[in-house]
Amino acid sequence: MLRFHNKLMTEDKGPLRTRFPRVQAEVRFHYQWMVVNDFLPKIVCEEILRDIIPHHYETTPEKQNVRATQPRLRYYDLHHDAAMPLEFSGAAYRFGHSMVRPGYRLSETVPPLPIFGPDEGSSLTGFHEFRDNWAIDWARFADMGPLDYDEVTPGDNKNQNRLQLAYKIDTSLVDPLGSLPNPPFDPPLSLGGTKLMSLAQRNLMRGWRLRLPSGQTIARAMGIEPLADSQILIGKFTGKAGDITGTILDFDKTGKVKRPKVFEDNCPLWTYILAETKETNVTVKTNQGDKVITTRQLGPVGGRIVAETFIGLMLADSTSYFCLNPIWKPSRAINGRFGLRELIKTALS
């Protein structure tokens, strides 16, 4: 974002005294456009987005803005000060935790690294200075053009260009997230004197402490038939029966397998949102041609909470392009498109 901003600053030929606020607005608009037109369509199922931002799906240019074709927010409250709902911060937007890979390769010159490890020089564990001889090859993290699509795991030393796609959204987390490192300034949550080192445990505990409603309760409040307990599966959504550990009813708070009453029609909201994700197909360009891969997107409860929060905050923001210039179009679009790929290309050009 810094490079993108500086690129626009160096190329702006307008009056010097107004250059910074003008470029500031331009950068903000591009980022917001990317969120609405690139990010949300990737993570939220189309059925939900069509209802919330119909202008995004309009084919006539004069209707492709939030004034001509207004967003439809059923639950986000625009009549009070803009706020981030607890259902968003404490549950729905934590869907990304299930997409984290156990390790990443930053570039061809850096070997694959696990996300956590005891040695800061051989892992991606945070809270320390980034090494001088590390650099990120963005083509491994964003669809920058035709690449070899394949899995990358720690220990793989092949120097091939590979796009490291995020994992599918499901009710599983990779093993390293089961034992989080503990920075000294952030003591871990605890329950009955037991430290909660698992990210899943922490998410569930935060949801409980925030008194978030269950997934079924939210679904009914939205007028949606909730998932049955037997449909709330725990595990990896690969389509293989062996990758599913059981249903929500097979687990109590200690993880022992039995059928407790506590989760019966009472699934934690975070877990429910992961379980209700919908399968969809996307196309990735590779050196061997277009490759269709199956992924998952947020469903009716999680997708609506996430999308309405983003759109609601932008409508409530007097400095957003929704409010200041709803017919604005990105000046840095490439072939009529602006998203993460175009932002990175502009920033690095």
C-alpha positions, 0 to 999 in steps of 0.5 A: 500500500505504501508503494502504491501510494508513492507511485501515485504521488510521483506521477501526480502532476496536479497542484502541489498544495493539494497533491497529498489529500488528492492522492490520499483519496485516490489510494483509499478509493482504489482500496475500497474498490478492490474490496467491493469488486475483487475481495468480496466476490471471492469469499462470499457466495454470489447469491448473497452478494447479488442481494446486497450489492446489486450494482456490482452485477448490473450490465448497464453502466449507468446502473453500476453505482450505489446511487443508481442501484442502491445496496440492500442492507437488511441488518447493518444499522446505518442510523447510528454511528458506524460500528463493527458488529461483534458477530463480525469481529468475534466470529464471521471474519475469523473465517480466514483462520481456516485458510492458513497454510502450515508453511509458505515459500516467500520466494525462490531464494528463500526455502519453504518456511513453517508459520511457527517455529522456535528459531526466528530465522527458520520460521515465519513466527512474528514479533521480530524484525523481518530478515534482510535477506528475505523478500516476497515474490508476490506471484506466489501469493496472488494470481499475477499471471500464468503459473504452475499451480501446485501444493507447497509444503515446508521442506519442498526445495524445488525452485518452481514458480507456484501459486500458493492458494489459500486452503478451503474454508472449512471447520479445520485448522492446520496443526501449527494453529493448535499451539500458538506462540505466546508473545510476552505482552499478550498472555494467552486466554485461560479457562480454569487455570488451563492456558488456551494455546489453540487458536480454535479454543481462543476463538470459541472462548472469545465468542462465549465471553462476548455472549454471541448468539448461536449460529442457529439463532442468527439464521432464524433471526435472518429468516433462514432455515438453520443447518441441522446438527447432522449437517454441521461437520467438523473436519476438512471439506475435501469430499473424502469421508475420512477427512470428517471427524464427526458432527458438532454433536460428537464433541463437548468442550473438552474434545472427548467424543460423546453426544452432549446436550450443550451443542444441540441446536446451539452451535457456536457462531464461528463454527456454524459459519465455517460449516455452512460454506458453499462449494463453488468453482473458480478458474486459475490461469496456469502455464498449462492453460486454465485450471478449474479448482473447487473452493468454498465461499461464505454462506447465507449467515457468514456471507451476509454478516461479512458483506453487510459490514464492509458495505455498511461501513463504506456507506457510513464513511463520508470519505468513501467513494460510495459517498463522495463519487459513486460513479468513480472508476479506478484510474489504475485498472488494467484491461478494465479490471482492478483488484489485488493483482493490479494493485500489486503490479502498479505498486511494483512498477 
